[in-house]
Every structure is written in C-alpha cells, then in structure tokens.
C-alpha cells in the first residue's frame, strides 16, 4: 500500500487533468507517481518537462518506446 495518496483527478488543475486523461487512455489508469507529484503542481510540471524533453530527443519512435516500457514493466513485475 502506498504511503502517500495521489491527488484525485477532480482536485487537479486543468493542465494536470489533461496529463491524467492521456495516462488513462494509454495505461487505463493514472500512474501513481504522477498522482503523488500532482500534489505539488510546480514539481509535477518540472517532472513532466524533463520527461517530455527526453521524449523529444529520443532515438526511438514514441510508439516503440511506449511498448518497450510496458514490456520491461511486465518483466519486473510492475503493474499499474
């Protein structure tokens, strides 16, 4: 059981809600680390900016990177 509760979607700011919606579409749920970080919007935005920047400079196409992330997560027993 997580020690920290994530910020519910209805309590999040509009830009954070859009990220939640993308995650729900991609993964079926909001990722817990994002929900926890959303409790502090400035930190959440910095975290997302880092990952968005890494995604833009990636050598792999986004779809392939996404599939690799899912596969690796399943191999190490990490679920949503």
N, C-alpha and C positions, 0 to 999 in steps of 0.2 A: 504494500500500500504506500503510495507517495506521501511524503511528509508535508509537502506544500500543495495546496489546492490551486488549480488553474483558474484564470479569470473566465467566467462564463461568457459566451458569445454576446448575449444581450447586454452585458455590462461593459463590453469593449468599445473603444472608439471606432468610428466608421472605417478608417483605413485598416485597422487591425481585424475588424469583422470581415473585410474582403479577403485578407490572408486566410482567416479561418475557413471561409467558404471555398477557397481554392484547395485547401487541405482536405476538406470534407469531400470535395469532388474527386481528388486524386487518391486519397487513402481511406475514405469512408468515415473519418473522424479527425478531430483537431489533434495534432501532435502535442503530447503533454508538455514538452519543453517550451513550446511556443505559448501555450496557455499560461504557464508559470511566468515566463518573461513578460507577457502582456500585462501583468500586474503593475509593471513599471514601463509605460509606453516609450520613454526615451531609450531605455536599454533594449526594448523589443525592436525599435526601429534601427538601432545600431547593429544589432544581431542580424536582422533581415538584410540590411545594406551590405554587410560582409558577405553573406551567402549569395545575395544577388550578384555582387561583383565577381565572386568566384565562379558563379554560373555563366556569366557573360564571357569570362576569359577561359572557359573550359576547352579542352581539346576534343571532348566527346560531345556528340549531339545531345540536347536535353533529354530526349526520349530514352536514349540508350543509358545515360547516366541515371535516370529515374529507375529503369529496370534493374540496373546493377545494384542500386541502393536497396531495392526491395529484396533482391536475391541474397545479398550479403546479410541483411537483417534477418531473413528466414534461416540462414545458415548458423547464425549465432544465437538463435532463439529469441530474437527481439520481436515482439508484437506491438501492435498499437495499444 
